[in-house]
Amino acid sequence: MLPCTRRKPINLLSDSELIDRILDHIDNNTTDLGEEVWREPTANYASQERFRAEIELLRRTPTPFCPTALLPETGSYVARKAAGTPILVVRGEDGEIRAFINACRHRGMPVADGSGCKRAFVCPYHTWTYATDGRLKNIAGSNGFPGVDIETHGLVQINAKTKGGLVYVNQNGPISESTLEDMPNFFNTNQKYFEEEILTDEANWKLLTETALEGYHIRGLHKNTFYPFGFDNINVVESFGLHSRITFPFKRINQLRDVAPNQREIGGLVTSVYHLFPNTLVSVLSKHSTLTVVEPTSPTSAQMIIYRVTNAQADGSSVSIEEAKNDAMFVKGAGLDEDRAAARSIQQTVTTAANSHLTFGLFEKAIAHFHKALHSNL
């Protein structure tokens, strides 16, 4: 569950309000509805021109890069591509987290790979060496580079800020305080990072994202996995700015009916999926939470970079890593695989004459919100 001390984000229901809304939906067999049917052209799932425009949007938008739990000490780093750009995020000796283009200033070789902890970053090509704050510390054979100023050849820095247990980066602009002001505090310092997974699919990044934004498919796609424990097409869907929160209740939430409203706790009784525009999902499950970054790699392919952390308990302490891993195993082996397979299958049809557009109805409110935001910001 999320830390109960977080400041309430704009427009999001409190846990008590959320429980009441869910129980009302169960009693009436209803769900939150959108205001319009959205029709998204199928060309937007395969077009090279549209892909380029979306990559540029990702590069100029503050987006989550990784949980701060991956950067616990000086020299802790994460290096991966974001919107096609190699990026290195590292905690410096002063405790600050900085982000850089992961390219040596000599011949452009990346100076780090994966994640870990280092005192300095040595380019594997010609051993130019950089400090954790990006400064160029040493040029091997410096006498061979007359006129190259070591002071001005540090790694190229890009903007990074932390909020609520996440590191946000913006490749092409600043990150203002107001941009992150109303973002939820997703993780606390007691939660532990325990796993990273990178999945590659022949599917447009939007198709993969869409699978997480509605519960209309639970009985159809997850008949033997999620549906026995949850509800089909019963969700609370909230928007805050460009972002959304979709709440998927478990059947066991009915046990709260006999609990006094002021003593009810929602942790473990729902899955909350936050869609952080444009390409990030934070999912809060029973024993663990995930940050999933859906990285476009081509118009018809994408990677899902998934970081998993333990959940906080009611007293703020972390559940055990073993419990969190068991919780994650069920999600990985069931619903996630089924969602990915659906996205790959749809990708095979969007270039055919079957449909000129994909239709998102009133049950798919968060997807319509996503596409409206995407269209207005490209």
CORDA-V809884 format. One record per helix or strand of 2 or more residues. SS is the DSSP state (hx for helix, st for strand). FROM is the first residue (numbers start at 0). LEN is the number of residues. If there is no record, write none. Layout:
ss=SS from=FROM len=LEN
ss=SS from=FROM len=LEN
This chain:
ss=hx from=14 len=14
ss=st from=37 len=4
ss=hx from=41 len=4
ss=hx from=47 len=12
ss=st from=62 len=5
ss=hx from=67 len=3
ss=st from=75 len=7
ss=st from=84 len=7
ss=st from=96 len=5
ss=st from=113 len=4
ss=st from=120 len=2
ss=st from=128 len=2
ss=st from=135 len=3
ss=hx from=141 len=3
ss=hx from=149 len=3
ss=st from=156 len=7
ss=st from=165 len=5
ss=hx from=176 len=5
ss=st from=192 len=9
ss=hx from=204 len=6
ss=hx from=217 len=4
ss=st from=229 len=11
ss=st from=242 len=8
ss=hx from=250 len=8
ss=hx from=260 len=3
ss=st from=269 len=7
ss=st from=279 len=5
ss=st from=287 len=11
ss=st from=300 len=10
ss=hx from=320 len=27
ss=st from=356 len=4
ss=hx from=361 len=16
